[in-house]
């Protein structure tokens, strides 16, 4: 009986060990080498301050903060924070355009004329370009400004 039990145990353990070994062999590791010969200071990073000085915003800002700051210095509102056109009522034939670099945009409607009801939030996307406010019927449409390969 013990011979049968040990041979069955070995029979079932061998495929299990093989399956475990095959599963770990599927994993891979990929790395990208740094390109030191082509290294340049990125445009989204300032020069920094000189030793003994306190850095200004232009010198120490990085990333999106620097992008916004450089735009303001040139007189450009890079994030277009102006409110949407509320001078007219949006219809299906002539909706209020909402420009976006994102594939999905959340829009708050406060009615027509403006502030005539509490804010109602609508989600516009490239799959569902138009949205109608359930309180006042105002129609908004997403005008996607991004690239075709938005994934």
ZAMARGU-4260 file (C-alpha; in steps of 0.2 Angstrom, whole numbers, plus 5000, padded with zeros to 4 digits):
<rodrens>
0) 5000/5000/5000 | 5014/5012/5004 | 5022/5008/4987 | 5006/5013/4978 | 5005/5029/4988
5) 5023/5034/4985 | 5022/5031/4967 | 5006/5040/4965 | 5013/5055/4975 | 5028/5056/4964
10) 5017/5054/4948 | 5007/5069/4953 | 5021/5080/4960 | 5032/5079/4944 | 5019/5088/4933
15) 5016/5101/4947 | 5035/5105/4948 | 5036/5106/4929 | 5021/5118/4929 | 5028/5129/4943
20) 5045/5130/4934 | 5037/5134/4917 | 5027/5148/4925 | 5042/5157/4933 | 5051/5155/4916
25) 5038/5166/4907 | 5043/5181/4917 | 5055/5193/4909 | 5065/5208/4913 | 5067/5223/4901
30) 5078/5238/4904 | 5083/5253/4894 | 5101/5260/4895 | 5103/5278/4898 | 5110/5289/4884
35) 5124/5299/4892 | 5131/5305/4876 | 5114/5314/4871 | 5110/5321/4889 | 5103/5338/4889
40) 5095/5348/4902 | 5076/5346/4900 | 5066/5361/4896 | 5054/5358/4911 | 5068/5361/4924
45) 5076/5378/4929 | 5094/5382/4930 | 5093/5382/4949 | 5101/5396/4960 | 5119/5400/4962
50) 5127/5396/4979 | 5123/5408/4992 | 5107/5414/4983 | 5089/5411/4986 | 5081/5404/4970
55) 5067/5413/4961 | 5052/5404/4955 | 5059/5404/4937 | 5075/5395/4943 | 5067/5382/4954
60) 5050/5377/4947 | 5049/5361/4937 | 5036/5351/4928 | 5018/5358/4925 | 5022/5372/4937
65) 5036/5378/4926 | 5026/5375/4910 | 5012/5386/4918 | 5024/5399/4924 | 5033/5401/4907
70) 5017/5403/4899 | 5011/5417/4910 | 5028/5426/4907 | 5024/5425/4889 | 5005/5431/4892
75) 4998/5414/4888 | 4985/5405/4898 | 4992/5387/4895 | 4977/5378/4904 | 4963/5389/4897
80) 4955/5392/4914 | 4942/5404/4906 | 4923/5398/4909 | 4913/5391/4895 | 4902/5402/4884
85) 4887/5405/4894 | 4880/5419/4883 | 4869/5407/4873 | 4859/5391/4875 | 4867/5376/4868
90) 4856/5365/4857 | 4859/5349/4848 | 4862/5358/4832 | 4873/5371/4840 | 4880/5365/4856
95) 4892/5374/4868 | 4910/5367/4863 | 4921/5361/4877 | 4939/5359/4871 | 4950/5346/4879
100) 4966/5337/4877 | 4959/5322/4887 | 4948/5309/4881 | 4935/5312/4895 | 4930/5329/4902
105) 4919/5333/4916 | 4908/5349/4913 | 4898/5358/4926 | 4881/5366/4920 | 4874/5380/4931
110) 4860/5384/4918 | 4855/5397/4906 | 4855/5411/4910 | 4870/5407/4921 | 4868/5403/4939
115) 4849/5399/4936 | 4851/5382/4945 | 4863/5372/4956 | 4878/5364/4947 | 4875/5348/4937
120) 4890/5338/4932 | 4891/5330/4915 | 4904/5318/4908 | 4909/5320/4890 | 4920/5308/4881
125) 4926/5304/4864 | 4913/5290/4863 | 4899/5301/4870 | 4903/5318/4863 | 4887/5327/4867
130) 4879/5329/4884 | 4862/5337/4889 | 4859/5345/4906 | 4844/5336/4914 | 4839/5352/4923
135) 4839/5365/4909 | 4842/5356/4893 | 4858/5365/4889 | 4869/5354/4877 | 4888/5353/4878
140) 4900/5344/4865 | 4917/5338/4867 | 4930/5345/4855 | 4944/5333/4857 | 4961/5341/4853
145) 4972/5326/4857 | 4981/5314/4845 | 4973/5300/4837 | 4983/5287/4846 | 4975/5292/4863
150) 4977/5275/4872
</rodrens>
